């Protein structure tokens, strides 16, 4: 059975698996870390220690899968345009690596959060400052990872449109979704108070692409 599964279909599975594990991790962690309420965020992390630890494990699996997806995508689509496929692959590997390193930051945050519960005075202030730094670092790591994701997504979408490797409408969907996502991230980096909700359009695009590859990926030549 496994011998009949193509590289393209494996790409489709990994697209969907990464989205699923990312959603599961967010649910376990109780949502994104809030830099505007450091004490409250640290208390939440400490109160859900087991769930937070599990979310880190799930995230690591997801990030390793990103690197695996990068390799599978290069194998499947480099025959159409090796240069574009290699560039996009390097960016997705960078994304997965940065996000994986971010999980080390989260484990340190968990340890600091646990210590902050039983401390008072100056030590508590110091731990709060460390927690603020860790939460800020996690946020920036996530943004940088998303920048590489959007760049890779745009390059592959261009490859899809120019090569006909996937339906033209799906390729153009990827181009538009990637540009909108890039705009949302850029605006948020310039002004953190601005929403980067337009980034979310990548989710339906990757779901559609994932299912298309899972069903018809075996036809890619």
Secondary structure as UniProt FT lines:
FT   HELIX           2..4
FT   HELIX           7..29
FT   TURN            35..36
FT   HELIX           38..47
FT   HELIX           49..77
FT   TURN            78..80
FT   HELIX           82..117
FT   HELIX           121..163
FT   HELIX           168..190
FT   TURN            192..193
FT   HELIX           197..200
FT   HELIX           201..216
FT   HELIX           217..219
//
